[in-house]
Amino acid sequence: MSDNMNDMDQMQLFNDQGRLLNAGLPDEEKALFCDAAPQVDAPYRGIWEKFLNWARSESLWILGFGTGCGAIELRPLMTSRYDMYQYGVQPRPTPRQAGLFIIGGYASVKTMKRIVRSYEQMQGPKFVLGLGSCTVNGGMYWDSYNTINRLDHYIPVDVYIAGCMPRPEALLAGINELKKLIKDGKGENANKYAENFEWYKGNQKKIIKDWNMPDYNW
Amino acid sequence: MLTSILTKALYTLISFFVILNYSLLLLGTMARVRAKVQGRIGQPVWQPYIDIIKNNARRSGVTHGIMFYLGPVFRLAGGLGTYFFIPVIFGSKIFANFSFSGDVLLVMYFIFFGQLGMALGAGESGHPYSPIGVARGLAQMTAFELPFSLAVIAVAAQYGSFSITEIVAAQQGGWQNWVAFTNPFAMAAGMLAFLGMSMNNPFSIVIAPQEIPIGPPTEMHSSFLGMLQTNRAIFNGAKMVLFMNLFFGGAAHPNIFIALGIMIMKTFLIYLYVVFVGVSFPRFRTEQSIRFFLGVPTLLGLIAVIQQMI
């Protein structure tokens, strides 16, 4: 962000044509990024969408975001004791291919920026799982000067798992809960993000002061 | 004329359908075998189907240009090209595919064609990890190409033919006629090269999931990835059928179902060997794998060729 830009400039999202302003980017970089806001992708109807939702729920690819201590609870899922593969869950190292974003604990303002970027790079339908009390209400960091308290003010969250720290069993229970939601057709938070894009962006920009990335990271 | 073309197309479709489903189930089975080795239960056998459906059902996708579209298409063309020129079952019209007198040369070309197409597609994605994966893949490919070619040359010299059908025909009449027993050095060189070709451990550095997230397809997602996964199954099946034909006498029986059973048994064992090696050994770095392929396997290939000369 250029130095002379004030907060109000940064908060303005769209120009007259409805394109994103990308005000945080230097002029020479603006052409490199997309200026379109996310679109709502309507689901199919009836039995076909039910079938696709079944496939989505039985093949969850995790993008694990090891922001805090919760990351340590993600690892045992891969081991022979918890074996998440039997539930169709597997880790995926790139946001493009992943469908389930797990925020492993507290999210500081600095990591919030990366969380937003990674979340927006995932392809819909995408799901978010908040792991640990810090994502619910800040947990033991609720009055910290640089961690956020409620994750779902910034990106839509499908399932929260409370606890400090929740055990891998709790994580598996959360994943199974998410599977039920997807099968019921309630995993539409990617569309919710697109519909309430301005609200989410406003919240994000309120806490991320040095906004030097595109407004929407396709 | 038209009828014969249509019949051929129908036969090829049947053959394609069989190999696609067999290979997908085989991938799922082998993932379960690996899980058993690690003391896990493992994913369901049909998981590859669900993954492909899920990826194709993604509602959004990002493109980076024309080559990004064409990358997976080239890869799929490489897989299909490899499969369509290999006769799967000896003496069967339905499973003869488009085999002809020089098919082994064309198949060797198609095995590498897909990788090159993928290199172009992955390059356009602009992600720095893709070219790293591609560079590693091409370097490793150049290395295992040598023992593989030497093995094929030795087999071609042995039977004086570049036709897979003729090579299979010459191996009929019992297991003692298989190349594995008449030309064991060629088989050894070929099977060692196959380890690199199948990109399992210890040669899985190309798609190293932690250091260079997933390698060449880092940016591939949604239906692009679905296409690559479909190709992975076809390509795996094609390569196993090729190696079964070249070294293990192919699959031949007057009854098509028994012949299919023989094919399934032999290719299953060939893939099991790859998985067996994979779970037993840690991963090589790129330069280690190049050094490995240019060492013993190449030497074995040379011995096999020299053996045919004298």
Contacts between the chains, C-beta under 8 A, distances in Angstrom:
chain1	res1	chain2	res2	distance
A	39	B	60	7.7
A	41	B	59	3.7
A	41	B	60	5.9
A	43	B	59	7.7
A	52	B	53	7.2
A	52	B	54	7.9
A	52	B	57	4.3
A	55	B	50	5.2
A	55	B	53	4.2
A	55	B	54	4.6
A	55	B	57	6.1
A	56	B	54	5.4
A	56	B	57	6.6
A	58	B	50	5.0
A	58	B	54	7.8
A	59	B	47	7.1
A	59	B	50	4.6
A	59	B	51	4.9
A	59	B	53	7.8
A	59	B	54	4.1
A	79	B	40	7.9
A	80	B	38	5.7
A	80	B	39	3.9
A	80	B	40	4.5
A	83	B	35	7.4
A	83	B	40	4.3
A	83	B	41	5.5
A	83	B	42	7.3
A	85	B	31	7.7
A	85	B	35	6.5
A	85	B	40	6.6
A	85	B	41	7.8
A	85	B	42	5.7
A	85	B	43	4.4
A	86	B	40	7.3
A	86	B	41	4.5
A	86	B	42	6.3
A	86	B	43	6.3
A	86	B	44	7.5
A	88	B	43	6.5
A	88	B	44	7.2
A	88	B	47	6.2
A	88	B	50	6.4
A	90	B	43	7.6
A	91	B	209	7.8
A	92	B	214	7.5
A	93	B	209	5.3
A	93	B	210	6.6
A	93	B	213	3.4
A	93	B	214	5.8
A	94	B	213	4.5
A	94	B	214	5.8
A	94	B	218	5.2
A	94	B	219	7.6
A	96	B	62	7.7
A	96	B	218	7.2
A	96	B	219	5.7
A	96	B	220	7.2
A	96	B	221	3.9
A	97	B	55	8.0
A	97	B	214	7.0
A	97	B	217	7.9
A	97	B	220	7.5
A	97	B	221	5.3
A	97	B	225	5.9
A	99	B	54	7.4
A	99	B	58	8.0
A	123	B	58	4.9
A	123	B	59	7.5
A	123	B	60	4.9
A	123	B	61	6.3
A	123	B	62	7.4
A	123	B	221	5.2
A	123	B	222	5.4
A	124	B	58	7.0
A	124	B	59	4.8
A	124	B	60	4.9
A	125	B	58	7.5
A	125	B	59	6.1
A	190	B	59	7.6
A	218	B	62	5.5
